[in-house]
């Protein structure tokens, strides 16, 4: 029997944008804390530990964007629970720090967070359109993600996720990952630059990086068949 496959979604949009892909892979989705029926856990590492507690040993764990950061933390802190790790549009740090230039300036994130707090429905199309810039299917991918997005969680939940993106730095944890790891990244991702994925792949022992050309932050929507084939090849290795 093959190992269970669990996906962790990204910030704000919820699980529905991943449903089609996860169904094709015969996997399941764990909601992020505060989304759907999942209780809010405000501490990032406590949230990772909560996810780990619900995983069967040897699970294949996949995460997109903020979900990839949580998946990375789970794999590093609970190696018995993660048999294989898939990081989609992942990074060790979402904002720029000393020695980590491949990221958003902290002031830009602070400005975005203020806009979300004021009016998330106005910010959401700008956010989704922004992270699809450079994708050869940018307009179609943006429209599809906005159509598929779940109802927004509370302002507190959204703010918690943005705090995590501001504060979490996984560069020390990444080398502790024992599971075979695949990073899938769009070459044109403006939110998590390809250089961030390359740097993260170098930190994780033996990690592989699959790069999709002319693709931005949502490769499972932009290139669904290529995405599923890449995941299947990794799972079958």
Secondary structure, 3 states (H helix, E strand, C coil): CCCCEEEECCCCCCCHHHHHHHHHCCCEEECCCCCCCCCCCCCHHHHHHHHHHCCCCCEEEEEECHHHHHHHHHHHHCCCCEEEEEEECCCCCCECECCECCCECHHHHHHHHHHHHHHHHHHHHHHHHHHCCCCCCHHHHHHHHHHHCCCCCCHHHHHHHHHHHHHCCCHHHHCCCCCEEEEEEECCCCCCCHHHHHHHHHHCCCCEEEEECCCCCCHHHHCHHHHHHHHHHHHHC
